[in-house]
Every structure is written in C-alpha cells, then in structure tokens.
Amino acid sequence: MHLRWLYTIKFGAPGVSAVNLEHFYGRDLKIEDEDWRESREKEYLRAIIELKSLYADKIVMNVAVFDRMINLKSRKINEIEILQSGLTQLCKLWGRQNR
C-alpha cells in the first residue's frame, strides 16, 4: 500500500479516473508542501533502487501498484521468491518487519 501511495504522489493514480480536482468533495484542495512532496519522491526512488537491486521491481510494481493479480501456481519458483524478496526488502526499508 505504501509503495502504491508513493507512486500516486509521484505519477498520479495508476488507472483511469475522472475527478474535478478544483473541488474535491466540496472542499478546495490545499497547495502541497514542496519539501514534503520532494521527500516522498525520494522515498519512492529509494524503494525502486532497492527493488531493482533484487531484480524485483517489475513484479512488485505489477502486484503492489498496478494491482495485476498473478497466478502463483503458474509462476516459476524463482519469480515467487523474487516477489517475496522485494516485498520483504520494502518492509525492512520502511521499518515494518513484523507485519
């Protein structure tokens, strides 16, 4: 979820959506804090670097960000291990080892 949220901050929602952003749920949107946004984008980049180092970026992005379900029974064991390795690394990166 956190990776998808960071992706959305950097690139927008991964999918088709139509929302009038000027009046979101009857409230005007606040202007973002640029330092906060830059910090989130760096956090996203760090996650991608970690995933790429494990060759897990594509499979983790497909599952976690783009919600592309995969049939684990038809996958090679190596791909499953790569997915698990990538997700474990993200948990370590964000201090969520016990979840």
N, C-alpha and C positions, 0 to 999 in steps of 0.2 A: 504494500500500500504506500509506503513512504517513497519508494522509487517512482511509482506512478505519479504521486503528488509532485515530486521534484520535476519530473518530466513535464507535467502540466504547467508548472510555473515557467519553465524554460521555453516550451514549444506550444503550449495550449493543449486543450483536451485532445486525446488521441481518438478521434472519431468525428462524425458529423454532428454538429449541434447548431441550433439557431436560437440565440438569446440576444435581446436588446440589452447591451451592457451599460447603457446610459442609466437605466432604471431597473436594477436587478432587485426583484421582489419589492418594488415600491420604494427602494432606498437608493440614493446616489452612491456609487462606488467611491471609496476613498482612493486617493492617489497613493500608490505604493511607495514605501521607503526604498530608495535605490540601493542603499547599503545592505538592507535585509535581502533584497532580490539577488544582488550580486553574491551574497553569502550562500544563498540556496543554490544558485547556479554553480558555484564552486563545489558545493556538496554533491551535486549531481555529477559533475565532471569527475570528482574523486571516485564516486561509485562506479562510473563507466570504466575508468582506468583500472580499478580493482577487478572488475568483471573481465575486461579484455586480457588482463594478465593470466587469467584462468581459462581463457577461450570460452567464457560463459556468457558473454554479452548478448549474443543473438538469442539464445534460448531463454535466458532470463527476461530479456526485454519482451519477447513474444508472449511469454506467460504472464509476467507481472504487470507490464504496461499496456500491451495491446490485447490482453485477455483472450489470447488464442489458446484454446484448450488443446492439449496434446494427448494422444493416446499412448500412454506409457507402456502398454503391452506390446505395441508395435515398434517401440524405440529400442535402439541398441542400449545395452547396459552402460556403455561409456557416456552416452548423451544424458542418461538419468543421473549418473554420477557428476557430470559437469553441471547440470541444473542444481543438484543438491549442494555442490561445492560453491557455486555462485551465490545461492541464497544464504548459505552459512557465512560466507565472507561478508555479505551485506549486513547480516546480524551482528557480526563482530565489529564491523566498521561503525555501526550506529549503537553499539553497546546493548544489544538485545540478545545475548547468548542464551538466556534461559527461556525464551519464548518458543 
